[in-house]
Amino acid sequence: MSGARPARTVPFSVPWFDERERAAVASALEGRVAGDGPIGQRVEKRLADSLKAERVLLTTSCTHAMELALLALDVGPGQEVLCPSFTFVSTANAVLRVGARPVFVDIEDATLGLDPEDAERRVTSHTAALMPVHYAGVAPDMDALLDLAGRRGLKVVEDAAQGLGARWRGRALGTLGDGGCFSFHESKNVTCGEGGALVIGDPELARRAEVIREKGTNRAAFLRGEVDKYTWVAEGSSYVLSDVLAAILEAQLDKLPEIEARRAAVEGRYRAGLEEWAGRAGVRLPSSPPECESNHHLFHLLYPDGVSRDRALATLRQRGVMATFHYVPLHSAPQGQAIGAHDTSLPVTDRVAATLLRLPLHPRLSEDDVDYVIEVVRETGG
Ligand SMILES: Cc1ncc(COP(=O)(O)O)c(C=O)c1O
């Protein structure tokens, strides 16, 4: 079997670009292409309206949006930030980049997001903020996390990299805390290759963030005509997204309903084709609490143990299905060890990381591809 060519290859994730993005880029190239230009401002307004947020700032990535949020909130040296270990490296890197220390917290079994009870146990007099990650666009127990933040005076920065379009109790993810951070990386529902956004509810905080984003200058105020020249007013960096990339985002937002409908159809077909098999095999399909509304970002299976997950992954790959595991827990990664996190006990994180497998899910998957994936998954047992 191992030497045989697979019947077909089903890629894990492919962005869906067509003549709409090409036309948008061509048109953008006719005008100004720096950041905070007319297209970027339109996209920011459109996102703010649809999220019901005070302000959205486009950034070069979600990683940078998180750094920007922490800088604007004045989180820095001597302080600790609680975040999951079951997350992408960027959550912890953003904390390190501002000079603070990430403290890893276990995840809840139900949502695979930050566990409020474990978070509470790890709060110290140095804790400044919580960073919940909305894994697969599913919010963790935000009632408990917001309550904890309120009682202990902690800021909340949401890592909503995967969360655009998803909701919690009817509210858009990214608008639940002090700052919310989205990713427009090519693997996300809406993409411009690399990009991100910071969502902010407090106008004063938004003002601080727009200065930091523009190299510590008041260029944004200048562009609004509020000052007659712009100058260096604070410490800052360069986090603003070019208008060329904003043009791609604008085209993607135009077709977001189609993107979501296609993703939902793939998810529905997986569910229908795998539900009965999963029950027999002891494999868990994605689920979320009733207060969460999905954006169909990921479809993941939780196998009964690491051995069956690894075997399934190998079978799928051999048959050309580019399924994949997810995060290597950050506390056990080399950099996690270097910052002294290796002896943290995070049992749910370790179990989920060892048993989770993600299936291909993107808007360009055909029904035929999905049926092929289902057929191969059913062969993987449990
Ligand atoms: C949970 C999470 N946080 C952060 C990021 C980083 O996003 P970006 O690549 O836009 O910096 C990702 C991207 O995969 C992610 O999944």
The ligand as an ORCA input file, in Angstrom:
! r2SCAN-3c Opt
* xyz 0 1
  C      -5.120     30.553     17.250
  C      -4.220     31.343     16.343
  N      -3.619     32.447     16.813
  C      -2.818     33.183     16.032
  C      -2.567     32.850     14.721
  C      -1.621     33.679     13.922
  O      -2.227     34.396     12.897
  P      -1.320     35.196     11.851
  O      -0.678     34.175     10.972
  O      -2.305     36.062     11.114
  O      -0.347     35.991     12.619
  C      -3.170     31.717     14.183
  C      -2.892     31.346     12.781
  O      -2.923     30.241     12.363
  C      -4.019     30.936     15.008
  O      -4.624     29.838     14.540
*
